[in-house]
């Protein structure tokens, strides 16, 4: 049987790797598996409207009632599934991928992406010819729903609105031409913030910057923060489930540092609680969680894995190094707008500028690298590397995480969405990080060449 779902749903280049026919068949199979009442949402990509029509056709043919939520962030769609008591949902998005891509995420009735075993059921039905279509008088119907107001109210319910309003923050927001433009500025204003924006027009071509918020494409946001004397800047990815923060000096802080800031505040108020994070996260998260009397639970990389771990273990907070924050009192899924509200809440409570709050965290130096590797070679390359690496400790939760006596580490793992191997390294000194990356890049490339 073939496989369609990767780490974050189904993705592919539009009309080459992912077609309207595929979406129709996938939606029909998903509707048959998930249930009769299905929410449907989409991001602002140029192909999302085409895929909406295909998904609706597939769901209706399976006898489903489709609750069409329109264009909205992924976490707003996930919130809606749970809020309205639906059987599941489908989100048409490719998140941070380039504009020629699109994709589909399947959401369970609890608002979290479905686990792998449900994906396998959908795939089996898809490759097996699809479900038996409903009779003519069983075709479903479409109901239009606008959940944005309810979603925003839910986000606001988890922070001290009046405290934040009294702080009168100035916030620079960069949705990256993505769907956070529909929620983040509104939520910030409802929190009493003065809002400035860049790349705030919804445009599926992502003309302002790449839809993945990274330090190298957030210069515009940093400049806006400095020029406007803003208290902070917030950049979102294409479907609005992740946020990256810029302090008042214009410095970009990677996602595991903002997660560490939120985790530090959370553990201070909930001592003894556990926090979930993938093995790719910085040591700063473990430092602040354990330092505050909390417990750290490491998972494999992948947002659905973090979410499902939180649900299974009753964990209230999770986070990823890419800016994903999972706040279970709201919903145990990534939510960029929720992350923004939590950071504003911390700033208002502490009465300190964001740069000072980040400055109080331990600092480590990180590097990331991606090495092209054909999908069919990934497993053999990883086995080859495992036989030659040397480290004081080796963890295999996800790929290979190699620890050294000085506390530095490197993680080598195959991507679940692209034909690449990803390398993440961290150490106390920049030169050590660079050395770790270069040494293991050579090992990986040699292994790939030897197996071609």
Phi, psi and omega in degrees: 000142178282170178237135179247321185277133173256207182298325182228063176085197179264133178219153176183166177289130186298133178066008171238298179262342181220117184243166177299324178298318179297316180297319178301312182292321178296316181296320178298315179294317181295318179298320179297320183281316189281321181139184191274342183243106191236129173278144178230129177225166180210156174270191186266016180296151185298335181267355186294327179293318177301314181290332175301313181298319180294316181295318178299316179300316180297317180293316180297323181292338177269005178085016182275149164271127183258122174262098186278110182272354178076209180272125183194163176294151178306313181297333176290324175294317180296317175302317184296321179303312181286317183301318184264007175065038182274168182280340181172188180204160173233129177245123179269105183195154169241022174054247185265000182296159179302164189296339180284353179265156164211179184190187182215133173244138178257129185248134177278173185295341178273004178089353180265148175305146184296149177289169185302323183295328177286322174303319180295323176297317179296317179297318180298318179292319179299308183284344178272007178105358177089168181286165172293126183289151182287158177292170186302326182268009177250001180300136184288186179227166181248132176236124180277133181226137174247102186265004190299315181299315180296321179296311181298319178298323179295317177301312183296333183291347184258006178228167179275092187300314183294321178298315180294319180300321180294337181283338176051054182291150170253122187238130173261127186240131178237094178286354180063033183063018180260185189286350173296342175302338183274345185230315188299311179299322180295314179297317179299318179294322178293342175268012176080014182275147167275125189248129169245150184221157175218144182054043186263001177273129179294118184207112184292354174272351181050059184288336185285317178196171174298152184284354172265113180286115181228157179306327184280353175238017179248021178300321181298319178293317179300319179294320179296318179300311181294315184293331185259002184056038178289154178280335177192163172237149179226127177243140183242158174274182190300324183252009168080015180262000179225151180221139175242138188250146177239129181280179186293348177268357181091006180277132178275132179246126183292164193299326183285343174283319175293324175297318179299321178297315179293319180295320179300314179294319181296313182292326178300329180260350180222062184300140180091348179289160178259153177232136181256139178202150179288164180294347180278355184282156181293155175298339182301328179294311179298320181302311185285326180291308180292324178297333179266004179091015179262180179242146180249132177242117180269143180231172168292161179288141180134126185298321181293329179291317176298313180301311183294325176297318178298316180297314184294323185259000180069032181276137186266342184221136175217165179194160181233162180289346182268009178101007178277124176242128181248111182243098190297329175303334172270298177188137183281053178224164177294138179207107182295321180291322175297319178299317178301315180296321179294319178295317177299322179296317179295315179300318180293320182290318184279334181067030181237150174294156184298323180298323179290318178298316176293324181294339179279353178273150171302147182241129174234158180257137185232155170217150176229150180212149174233134181240121179303134179207122179305141183304323184287348179261349189305310184296318180291323177297316180297320178296320179297316181295319183303330183280349185239347183285154176233134180199161178285334177211138179238127176247142182235033176301319179206107185071215178238121173248117186255120180257145179240163189300332181275007179090354177284160181206160171222138178246129176240121182211148176285137176294144176270356184236345185221158177281064180218158166256136182255138176242130176235130179226151180211142178201172179284339181235142180302321182296325179292320178297314180300319180296317178300314181297311184297318181296318184278336171299316179299315180300316182294314181296321178296320179295319179297314182296322182290340183257355181292000000 
